[in-house]
């Protein structure tokens, strides 16, 4: 049935501008306006992947044209020095802080987000992310590394966590008919943020560079201002459906698919189930393997194919001249950009496909196909076939991105939608764990292989087999995910009591309430253009750089 306006609860008296009660959709609202709002936030915080663009310029923050190196500099003294330039290893800790704090903040404040609503979470995320960049800019101006760590790494990392999970449960509730596609649309923005932000940062640094400044702190301030506008627009663009809302003419598919529940598990019980930890392993192992490939993609291509990248197949990596090394480094940079495109595309493609073949089936594909590709990559490298090798890695990275986009819908299928945002937040500790496991495994195995005298072109073979082994474990964990027993689900009375705590509650009719219609109308087209144009620009810049790889 379709309900009239009178079935909707009015906004509570005294509700603040950021409160959940303020963002309950009204008749006439188009649900296709919500994904662009989520993308506006994810495209901004996704620049975390691209922060390495700042590392080399920052190693000349004092010297400007050359690095002022200090022989006695260590990590502790680097935090407070004002006379020595920083090292890349000192700056790289910001990247580690990003993803550790992302996972931790998502786990800690996921429950608060469910109560406060996505607008307030998006607002706080914008304050933290953009405020953190501003503090980091002050750290660069005063040459205080600890301030950069605190601003960008800690405060910014908290903003990352809140911004990342802010749209998850909202989109799943708006698109119960296409859960995978909905979360894929938003989360692909996180993968694409660096594709837009890195070239923008490079252009800004070149614009602001002078004889007395490397242009980084100015770039931080400009990007913080741009991101603040976009993130605020996204936060205030969020709306949530009223209780009882469902798309016009849609019927829940529970009767057709036992892996999709219409009931709900309380946040306090989700982590007590075997299914939660199996899905935790599924995400952790998929991400560990994917991060391993992403982290070594550039050196892998250079060391395996070496001179063949510039038409000199007989020249090994160790025999390349400095000029030739610079040439293949530029080609490898294009390859890294190409992987970013597949990372983004995979988030939307695989998440959308999961609506047809199921989340468990999608992850089965990730692991089964991934095992074959990881194990076959050394063979393709041995053939010297660049196109085959690059194609394999592009598919691997697409499944890495697809895993992130599919996991929220997987959780909603198993645990219901009532607490899916908070449960997703806790599950992201798997990402923080994988961010340590993947790079550590890959880097240490590579160093051990080199120390053992293995030729550079073959040092990655054993690594790829280890990563394939991780996927075997992930495949087993995915097969062990079964529907939950009835004891874990909340009763209808418990769900009603929770919903009654907000004015969004409606114990009466269900239906579309005249909400969610409109499709791709003019207003939605404008909203999508605002986020779509930067994405298209980023893809165009990336493809220009990757063209040289196959020419």
RORO-696545 format. One record per residue: x, y, z of N, C-alpha, C in turn. Coordinates in steps of 0.2 Angstrom, whole numbers, plus 5000, padded with zeros to 4 digits. Atoms other than C-alpha are relative to their C-alpha. Last residue first. Example, Ala and Ser with C-alpha at 12.3 -4.5 7.8 and 13.67 -1.06 7.14 Angstrom:
499649944999506849955036499650055003/500449945000506249785039500450065000/
This chain:
499749975006526550104867500750004999/500250055005525649994880500250034993/499850074998526350074896499949954994/499350015002526350254887500249925002/500050015007524450264888500749974998/499950075001524550244907500049984993/499450024997524850434910500149924999/499549975003523450484899500749985002/499950045007522350354906500550044996/499750064998522550434924500249964993/499349984998522250614918500349935001/499649985006520650554910500750015001/499950055004520050454925500450024994/499550044997520350604936500249944996/499449975001519350714925500649965003/499850015007517950584924500750044999/499850075001517950574943500249994993/499350024997517950764945500249934999/499549965004516450784933500749995003/499850045005515450644942500550034996/499550054998515350724959500349964994/499649974996514450884953500649955003/499549975004513750794938500550035005/499550055003512850674950500550034996/499650034994512050814960500549954997/499649954997511450904944500549975005/499549995006510750744936500550055002/499550054999509850714953500550004995/499749984994508950884952500649945001/499549955001508550854933500450025007/500349945002507750684936500550065000/499549965002508650514936499750074998/499550025004507350424946500550054998/499749955003505950524953500549984995/500250005008505250414966500450064997/499550045004506050384983499950004993/499349984999504650454994500449954996/499949955005502750454990500850025000/500249934998502450365006500150064995/499549955003503350214998499950075003/500149985007502450085009500550054998/499450005003502150035027499950014992/499950035006500750075038500750004997/500650015005500750105056500249974994/500350074999502050085069499449984996/500750005003502950235063499849935001/500450064999504550285072499450014997/500150035007505650425064499549945001/500649985003505350525080499949974993/499949945004506750425088499350024997/499649954997506650315103500250064996/500549954996505150215096500450065003/500249955004506350135084499650055003/499449965002507250045098499850064995/499849964994505649985106500650054998/500549955000504949925089500250055006/499949955006506549825086499550065001/499449974999506349745104500250054994/500149954995504549705101500650045002/500449945003504849625084499950055006/500750015001506149515093499750064997/500449964996507949535090499349984999/500449955003508849395081499650045006/499749945001510249295088499650064998/499849974993509249155095500350065000/500549954997508549125078500150035006/500550034996510149045072499550055002/500050004993511149145059499449965003/500549964996511249095041500050005007/500750035000512849015036499550055003/500549954998514649085033499349974998/500250014993515848935033499450055002/500450065000516148935014499649995007/500749985004516749115016499549945000/500449964995518049055029499350024997/500350054995518648915017499650045005/500550045003518849035003499749965005/500649965001519849155014499449974997/500349994993521049025019499350045000/500350074999521348985000499650005007/500650005003521549174998499649935001/500549964996522949175010499350004997/500250044995523749035000499650045005/500550055003523649134984499849965006/500749975000524549274994499549964997/500249994993525949154998499350035000/500350074998526049094980499850015007/500650015003526249274975499749945002/500549964997527649304987499349994997/500250034993528549154981499550045003/500450065001528549224963499849975006/500749994998529049404968499649934999/500049994993530949384969499250005002/500350054997530949314951499850005008/500650015004531349464940499649945003/500649954999532549524954499449984996/500049945004533649364953499450045001/500550015005533649264969500050064995/499750005006535249284979499549994994/499850075001534649234996500350004993/499450024997534649415001500349934999/499449965003533549464987500649985004/499950035007532249324992500650034997/499750074998532349375011500249974993/499349994997532049555006500349945001/499649975006530549504995500750015002/499850065005529849395009500450034994/499550054996530049535022500149944995/499349975000529149665010500549955003/499749995007527649555005500750035001/499950075003527249485023500450014993/499550034996527449665031500249934996/499349975002526449745017500549975004/499850005007524949625019500750034998/499850075003524949595037500250004993/499350024997524949775043500249944997/499549955002523549845032500749995003/499850025007522649685034500550054998/499650064999522449715053500449994993/499449974996521749895050500549945001/499649965005520649815037500650035003/499650055004520049685049500450044995/499450014996519649825062500449944995/499449975004518449875048500649995004/499750045005517249745055500650034997/499650054996516849855070500449954995/499549964997516249995059500549955004/499549995005515249875048500650045003/499750065001514349825064500650004995/499550014994514050005068500349934999/499449955000513350035051500549995005/499550025005512349875050500650055000/499349974998511449915066500549984995/500149954994509549905061500750035002/499849935002509949835043500050055006/500549955000509949645046500350074999/500249974993511349535053499450054999/500050054995511649415038499750035007/500450065001511049515023500049955006/500849995000511549675030499649944999/500249994993513349615034499350015000/499950074997513549555016499850005007/500650035002512849725010500049935002/500649974996514249815020499349964998/500050034993515549685013499450035004/500550054999515249714994499949985008/500749975002516049884992499549955001/500249954996517649835001499350024999/500150034993517749664992499850065005/500650035000517549754975499849975007/500549954999519049854978499349985001/499849974993520149704981499550065001/500450044995519149614966500250035007/500749995000519649754955499649965005/500149944996521449744961499350024999/499950014993521549564955499850065004/500650034997520749604939500149985007/500649965000522049734935499449975003/500049954994523449624941499450045000/500150044994522949484928500050055007/500750025000522849614914499849965006/500449944998524549684918499249995001/499949984993525249514917499750065003/500450054996524349464901500250015007/500749995000524849634893499649955004/500249944996526649624898499250005001/500649985003526949444892499850065004/499949945002528749404897499450044997/500150005008528349224897500250074998/499550045003529049214915500050004992/499449965000527949354920500649974997/500049955004526449264915500650044999/499950035007527049114924499950054995/499350015001527349214940500149974993/499649945002525549284938500849994999/499850005007524749114937500450064999/499650065002524649074956500350014993/499449994996523949254960500549944998/499649945003522749234945500650015004/499750025006522149054950500450064997/499550064999521949094968500349994994/499449974997521049264964500549945001/499649975006519749174953500750035002/499950055005519249054967500450034994/499450044997519449194981500249954995/499349974999518549334972500549955002/499749985007517249214964500650045002/499750065003516849144981500350014994/499450014996516649324988500349934998/499549955003515349354974500749995004/499750025007514449194978500550054997/499650054999514349244997500349974993/499449984997513649414992500549945001/499950004993512349354981500750025002/499750074998512349314962500149995008/500250055005511249454956500249935003/500749995000511449594969499749944996/500250044994513249534970499350005002/500150075002513449594952499849965006/500750015004513149774958499949934998/500549994995514549754972499350004996/500150064996515749684959499450005005/500250065004515449814946499949945004/500750005002515449964958499849944996/500549984994516949934968499350004998/500250064997517849854953499550015006/500550035004517750014943499849935004/500749975000518650104957499549964997/500250004993520049984960499350035000/500350074999520149954941499850005007/500750005004520450144939499749945001/500549964996521750144953499350004996/500350044995522649994944499550045004/500550055003522850104929499749965005/500649965001523650244940499549954997/500349994994524950114946499350045000/500350074999525350064928499650015007/500650015004525650244924499649945002/500549954997526850264939499350004996/500350044994527650104932499550055004/500550055003527950194915499749965006/500649965002528750344924499449954997/500449984994529850224934499450044998/500450054997530350144918499650015006/500550015005531050304910499549945003/500549955000531850354926499549994995/500450014994532750184927499550065001/500450055002533350214909499549985006/500549975005534150384913499449944999/500549964996534950304929499550034995/499749944998535650164918499550045004/500349945003534849994918500450065003/499549975005536049844922499750064997/499449984997535249784938500550044995/500149944996533549784930500650035003/500350024994534049664916500050065005/499749964995534349724898499649985007/499450044998533949594885500350035006/500250064996532149654883500649975002/499350034999532749834878499949935004/499750025007531149914870500649965001/499849955004530750024885500349984994/500549945000529749914896500250064995/500650025005530749764890499550065000/499949975006532249844900499549994994/499449965001531549794917500050044993/500049995007530049674915500650044998/500150065004530149594932500150014993/499550054999531049734942499949934995/499349985002530049874935500549945000/500049995007528349794936500750014997/500150075003528649724953500050014993/499350045001529349894959499949934997/499549965004527749984954500649965000/500250005007526449844960500650044996/499450025004527249814977499950004992/499449974997526049904988500649984996/500049935001524549864977500750035003/499949985007524949684976500150074999/499350025002525149664995500250014993/499549954998523649774998500749984998/500049955005522649644988500450065002/499750025006523249494998500050064995/499250014999522949575015500349984993/499649944999521249645009500749995000/500149975006520549475004500450074999/499650045004521249395020499950034992/499349994998520549535031500449964995/499749945001518849535023500750015001/500149995007518549355023500250064998/499550035003519249345041500050004992/499449974998518049465047500649974997/500049955004516649375038500650055001/499850025007517149225047500050054995/499250015001517249325063500249964994/499649935000515449395061500849994999/500049975007514749225056500450075000/499550035004515349135072500050044993/500250055005514249255082500649974996/500050074996514749345098499849944995/499350035000515249495087500149945004/499750015007513449535082500749965001/500050075001512749525100500449984993/499650034994513049695107500149934999/499349985000512549775090500449965005/499849944996510849695090500850005000/499550034995510449565076500250075004/499549964998508949615065500449975006/500049994993507649525054500750035002/500349934999507349535036499950015007/500550004995508649405032499750075000/500249934999509649375016499450005005/499449964998510649215015499850075001/500050014993508949105015500650045003/499350014998508549174998500250005007/499750035005506849164990500849995001/500350065001505749195005500449964994/499850054995506849335011499849934998/499950065003506649434995500249945005/499350034997505849585002500149934998/500150054995504449644990500649975003/499450054999504649804980499849955006/500150065003503149894972500549945002/500650025003503650064977500049944996/500149975007505250064987499349974997/499750045004505050035006499950024993/499949985007504750145020500349944996/500550025004504150075037500050014992/500150074999505150185047499449984996/500350014994505550345038499949935001/500750015002506950355025499649995007/500150074998508550445030499349984998/500650014997509250595021499949935002/500350064997510950655018499350005002/500450045005511250805007499749945003/500749975000511850905022499549984995/500350014993513350795025499250025000/500250065000513750795006499649985007/500550015004513750975005499749935000/500649974996514750985021499449994995/500350044994515950865013499450035003/500350065002516150964997499749955005/500649985004516451135005499649934997/500549984995517651055018499350024996/500350064997518550965004499550025005/500550035006518851134994499749945003/500649965001519451215010499649974995/500450004994520651075015499350044999/500350075000521351064998499549995006/500549995006521751254998499649935000/500549964998522551235016499550014994/500450024995523551085011499450045002/500450055003524151154995499649975005/500549965003524851315005499549954996/500549984995525751195017499450044996/500550064997526451095002499550035005/500749995002527151244991499549955003/500250065005528951194992499350004998/500550044997529351375000499949944994/500050014993530751494999499549955003/499350014998531151504981500149995007/499649945000529351474977500749995002/499350014999528151334974500450064999/499849964994526351384975500750005002/500349935000525751334958500350045006/499649965005526851184957499850075000/499349994998526151124973500450044995/500049944995524351164967500750015003/500149945004524651054951500050065005/499449995004525350904961499950074997/499449984995523950914974500650024996/500249934997522650914960500550035004/499849955005523550764952499850085002/499350005002523450674968500250054995/499649964996521750724973500750004999/500249935001520750654958500550055004/499949995007521550484957499850074998/499349995002521750484976500150024993/499849934997519950504979500750024998/499949955006519450364967500350075003/499550035005519550214979500250054995/499450004996518550314992500649974996/499849944999517250354979500750005004/499549995006517050174974500350075001/499350024998516350164992500550004994/499649964996514850264987500749995002/499949935003514250184971500350055005/499549995005514650014978500150074997/499349994997513650034993500550014996/500149944997512050064982500750015004/499849945004512549934970500050065004/499350005003512649804983500250054996/499649984995511049844992500750004998/499450005003509949844977500650025005/500150045006508149814982500749994996/500050074998508549875000499949954994/500050055006509150034992499949935002/500349975006508750175004499949954994/500749994999509050065019499650044995/500450075000510650005012499350015002/500150025007511150185008499749934999/500549965003510850245026499949984992/500750034999511750095033499550044997/500150075001513350135024499349985001/500550015004513350325022499749935000/500649965000514350375037499449984996/500650044999515550225037499350045000/500050065004516950305028499349965001/500349985006516650485035499949934996/500749984999516750425053499750014993/500450054997518350325050499350025000/500050055005519250455039499549945002/500449985005518850595051499949954995/500750004997519650495065499550024995/500250075001521150475053499349995004/500250015007521250665050499749925000/500649965001521350695069499749984993/500550024995522650555071499350044999/500150074999523650555055499549995005/500250045006523350735047499949925003/500549975004523450835063499749954995/500649994996524350725076499450034995/500350064998525650665064499350015003/500350035006525850835056499749935002/500649965002526050915073499749974994/500550024995527350785078499350034999/500350075003528250825062499549985005/500150054994528551005068499649944997/499650065000529251115054500049965006/499649994994528351275059500549945000/499749934999527551295042500550015006/499549995005527451105040500350075000/499450044999526551085056500650004995/499749964995525351225053500749965002/499749945003524851135037500450045005/499450035003524650975047500350064996/499550014995523451075058500649974997/499849934998522451125043500650005005/499649985005522450945036500350075002/499450044999521750885053500550034994/499649974994520451025052500649965001/499749935002519950965035500350035005/499650015006519750775040500350074998/499450044998519150815058500549994994/499649964995517850945054500749975001/499749945004517250855038500450045005/499550025005517050695048500350064997/499450014995516050785062500649984996/499849944997514850845049500650005004/499749975006514750675040500350075002/499450045001514350595057500450034994/499549984995513050725061500749974999/499849935001512250705044500550025005/499449995004512350515045500250074999/500249995007511250495060500650024996/500049935002511550515079499850024993/500549964996510950345085500050074998/500750025001511750245071499550045004/500249985006513350355072499349974998/500249935000513550325090499750024994/500650004997513650135087499750075001/500550035005514950155074499350005003/500649955000515950275086499549974995/500249974993517250145093499450044999/500250054995517350025078499750045006/500650035002517450165065499749955005/500649964999518650255075499449984998/500149994993519850105077499450055001/500350064998519750055058499850015008/500750015004520050235052499749945003/500549964997521350265066499449994996/500150034993522450115060499450045003/500450065000522150165042499949975007/500750005004522650345043499649945001/500549974996524050315056499350014997/500250054995524950205044499550025005/500450055004524950335031499749955004/500749975001525550465043499549964997/500450024995526950345047499350035000/500550065001527550375030499649975006/500649985003528250545034499549944999/500349964995529650475045499350024998/500350054995530050345032499750035006/500650035003530150475018499749955006/499950055005531450575028499349974998/500350064998531150745036500249944995/500650025004532350885033499849935002/499950055005533450945047499449984996/499449985005533551115056500149944995/500149955004531851115065500550024995/499549965003531850945073499850064996/499949934998530450895084500550044997/500649974998529750735077500050075002/500349975006531350695068499350035002/499849935001532250675085499750034994/500249964995531150525089500250074999/500849995000531250445072499850055006/500450064999533150465071499350015000/500850005000534250595064499749935001/500250034994536150575068499250015001/499850074999536750595050499749975006/499750004993535650755047500249935001/500050064996535050785029500550015006/499649994995534550955022500049945005/500250024993533750895006500650025005/499750074998533950984990499949995007/499750035006533051124981500349945001/500349985006531951184995500249974994/499549995005533251145009499750034993/499549954998532051165023500450024994/500449944997530451075016500550055002/499649945001531550965005499750065003/499350014998530950795011500550064999/499949984993529250875011500749985002/499949934998529350874992500150025007/499449985002529650684992500150085000/499450024997528250645003500650024998/499749954996526850744997500749985003/499849945004526250634983500450055003/499350015001526250494996500250054995/499549964996524650565002500749994998/499549965004523650484988500550055003/499650055004522750344997500550044996/499650034996522150475010500549954997/499349985001521450564996500549975005/499650045004519950454998500750024998/499650034995519350575012500449944996/499549954997518750694998500449965005/499449985005518050564986500550055003/499550055002517150485000500550024995/499650014994516250635006500549954999/499749944998515550694990500449995006/499449995004515150514985500450065002/499550054997513950495000500750014996/499849984994513050644994500549965004/499549945001513050584977500250035006/499450035002512250414983500550064998/499650034995510850504992500749984998/499649954998510050604978500549985006/499450005004509450444970500550065001/499550044997508250424984500750014996/499750055004507150564977500649975003/499350005000506150664990500249944995/499749975005504350694985500850004999/500350015007503550655001500350044995/500749985000504750695016499849984993/500249985007506450615020499250015000/500550055002506950605039499750034993/499850025007508450725040499549944998/500049945005507950835055500049974993/500749995002507550685066499950054995/500350055004509350625065499350024998/500350064996509950785073499749964994/499650065002511150905063499749935003/499950005008510051055062500349944998/499549965003509451025080500149994993/499550045004507750955085500550044997/499349994998506951075097500549954997/499949934998505151005094500750015003/500049994993505250835085500150085002/499449994997504950835067499950025007/499749935001503250765062500750015004/499949974994502950575061500350074999/499449994998502350515044500150045006/499850064997500650435042500850015003/500250004993499850605038500349945004/499549964996500850615022499950005007/500149935001499850475014500550045005/500349964994500350295014500050074998/499749945000500550184998499750055006/500449945000500050005000500450065000/
